[in-house]
Amino acid sequence: MRIIKYLKEIPFTVAFSGGRDSLLALLWILEHGLENFNIVYAEVTENTHPLCTQYVHDVLKQLGLEKKLRVVRTVPFFQYMKKHGVPNLGKNRWCKYRKLDAIFSVARKVIITGTTRSNARRNVKALHFYKNGRIAFSPLIENHINHKLIHEYGIEINPCYALYGHSGNCVFCPYHSAKSIVLTMNDPEWRDKILEALSLAPKKYRLQEYVVQKWLRCSRQTTLL
């Protein structure tokens, strides 16, 4: 309740990626009657599916929030990958910081995110303080928010989940599951783009090699096991 009271007194930003978790965070804001916010959608240049971008616009129009939207874009993803290698696993992966750079360019001091706790984020906390003075609050970590809230608002899930097993905001991601990689690589357009980048990307670290081999191995599958 203290964070809700605080958010009622300041302007803040909601980071909406088009994924289920960030949608829940946005609906959490609406459920508590908070109004003084803008919404930032970071489109990962070359690596965000057009369906994801269209979904974000459609959802915000449905909620009457489209005028709050600010769209920002990152550096060209696959061009960057061909020069620096695939994003390394871990908190210092370059794709995370290129995306944050874009978000920070228009975000206010406090940013609401859809971050959740997982095996890869075992120690993540609801409040995160960045060195540049920004503060991120992730309501899904400490609050039990029912996914039924999405249906209560009459919102359909991003269609990329059914097609690729992920939101499509980052079509290539080092953390995608084998299932998501197989589904993604069964799309000829994305398959060709990703395979070309993987063939040219330098492999400076062991984990980069691991990510490359995982994608190449899954790319040979045409059906899910």
Buried (B, 14 or more C-beta within 10 A) or exposed (E): EEBBEEBEEEEBBBBBBBBBBBBBBBBBBBBBEBEEBBBBBBBBBBBBBEBBBBBBBBBBEEBEBBEBBBBBBBBBBBEBBBEBBBBBBEEEBBBEBBBBEBBBEEBBEBBBBBBBBEEEEEEBBBEBEEEEEBBBBBBBBEEEBEEEBBEEBEBEBBBBBEBBBBBBBBBBBBEBEBBBBBBBBBBEEBEEBBBEBBEEBEBEBEBBEBBBEBBBEBBEBEEEE
